[in-house]
């Protein structure tokens, strides 16, 4: 058996991701490796199916508590990170539909305990998910970021590409009817001055872990 190696740069980046995103975003290893015992992204299989059951439980629990004040319908998981523990700890970004028929992204941290069910520790709207009314209110302060590749999603843009950019109110990656990334996303800002700051600061630079450069234009 080969000796395990420690990559301080990868570990530092991992801890930075965890501290900033609370586990909802983790940068993939350059060689596909993961931190031993750490949070990792899961895209299918038995663990994904179990996480889906956990997410449905969390939505049902929310609906029971909210009563007439709110209602959500679980649609699908859009990102899943899993931390090995006594059972499993899920960091789920899920698409839901509210009572008005609007699609909203929610973050859920759920502990699947050994033989004793679920404990929902976090249940909240994703920090970059805006309602239609909020998008309309800031329609003149919206940038389009172009040249995205298929794996780039809202978590990547919010937690990695624009880390700490408080000017940003919301991000939405556009998808085709078949669910494919259409290579661009909308970014809503607090005001036009903030929009210009973002475009000036990032324009032309390389996006993290990619050969793609930040390219912007104004939303129509």
N, C-alpha and C positions, 0 to 999 in steps of 0.2 A: 504493500500500500504506500502511495506517495505521501510525503509529508505535506501537511496543510500549510499554505503560505498566507501571510497577512499583507494586504495592500493598504497602507495607511491613507493613500489618496482616495481610494474607493470607499473606505470606511468613513472618512471625513465627509465625503459627498453624501453618503447614505445618511449619516446622522444629521447633516444639514437639511436634507429632504424631510426626514422624519420630524424634526423639531419645527420646521416651517409648515408642513402640510398636515401634521398630526397623524401621519400614516396613510393618508389618502393618495399620496404620490411618492413613488420611489423610482429613481433613475435606473434603467436597466444597465447591467454591467457591460463593459465594452466587449468582453469575450463571452457574454451570455451567462457569466457566473453570478451567484448571489451571495450575500453575507450569511455565513453559517448561523442558523437560528434566527435570522432576521425576517423582516416583512418582505414578501415577494409578490409579484403580480401573478395571478392565475387567470387563464383564459378558457378553461374547459375542464371536462372530467367530473369525477365524483365530488370533489371539493367545491366546484362551481355550482353543482346542483344543490349541495347542502347550503351553500351561501344564499342561493335563490330562495330556498325555504325559509331561511333566517330573515331575509329581506321582507318576504310576504308577512311573516310574523310581526316584524317591526311596524309595517304599514297598518296592519290590523290593530295592533296595540295603540298606535297613534289615533286611528279613527275612533276607537272605543273611548279614548280619553278626551278627544276633541268634541265628540258629539255633534251637535248642529253647527258648531263653530268652524268645522272644516271637514273635508273628506278627500282622501287620496286613493287612487287605484294604482297598484303596482303594474308597471309595464315590462321593464327589463333591466338587467344590470348592464351598465355601460363601462364600468371599471371595477375590478375586484383585486384587492390586496389581502393577503392572509398572513397572519403571524402565528407560528406554532406555539402552543401553550397547553395548559391542561384542558384539552378539547381543541378549540380553535378560536382565534380572534379575527373577525372579518372587518375589513375597511371597505365599505361598499359605496359606490356612486351609482345611483339608480334613477332611471326615468320613471316619473309618475304622472298621473293625470288628475287634476283637481276637479272640483264640482262644476266649474265653468268650462271644462273641456280643454284647459290649457296644460301643456306639457311642462313639468318642472323637474329639475334635477335635485335630488336629495342625497345627503351624505349620512351614512349609518355606520356606527361602530357597534358591532354585536358580538358578544361572547357566547359561543356555543359551549356550554358547560358539559362535563362528562356525565351523561345519563340524567341530567337535571334540567334540561331545557335551555332557553335563551335568556340573556340579560342584555337589554338594549342600553348602551352607555352614551351614545350620541345619536341624535336624530334631528337633522336641521337642513334647511335649504343650502345647496352648494353656494359658496360665497360669490361665484361668478354668474349665477343663474338669475336672470331678471324676468319679471313678468312683462306682458305686452304693454301695459300702461307705463311702466318704467322705461321701456325701450322707446316708446312714442315720445315721452317727455324729454328724452335725450337724443332724438333722431338727428339733430344738427351737430351732435358731438360724437359721431360714430366713424371709426376708421375700418377699412377692410385690410386685413393682412392676407397676402397672396402666397402662392407657391408652396402651400403646405403639402406634405407627403402623407400617405394614408394613416400612419400610426400616430400622427400628431392630433391630440384631442384637447379638450378644455383644461383638463388637469395639467397637462404638459405646458400649455400656454400660460396658465395662471400661476402655477407654482414654480415653473422653471424658467420660462422665457421672460416673464414680466414680474419676477419675484420682487416683492416689496413695493411695486408700483401702485401707490394708493390712489393715483388718478383714475384707475380702472374700476368701473362699476360692474361691468358684465362682459362675458365672452360667449360667443355661440359659433361653433364650427358648423358649417353648412354641409348637408348630406343630400344625396340624390334620393329618388323614390325607393331605390334598392338598398339604401342605407350606406352607400359609399361616400367617403370624404370627397367633396368637390373641390378641394385644394384651396379653399379660402374660408376665412372666419370674420365675424363682425366683433368689434371691440367698442364698447360704449364708455365714454369719458364723462367726467364731472362738468367740464366746460370746454370751449374751443381752445383756450390757452393750454389746457392740460393735453389736449389732443395733439397740438403742435409740439409740445415738449416730448411726448412719446415718440412721434415720428422722427424728430430730430435726434433724439438720444439713441434710438435703436436702428434707424434706417441704414441699410447697407452692411450691417454687422452680421456675422454668422450666428444662426440660432444654435442653442446648445445641442451637442451630440448629433450634429447634422452638417451637411455641406450646403444647406439652404440659407440664403440671406433674408433678413427681415425686409419685406417689400410692402409698402402701404399705398393705399389711395383712399380718397374720401368716399363715403357711402352715398349713393344716389337717393 
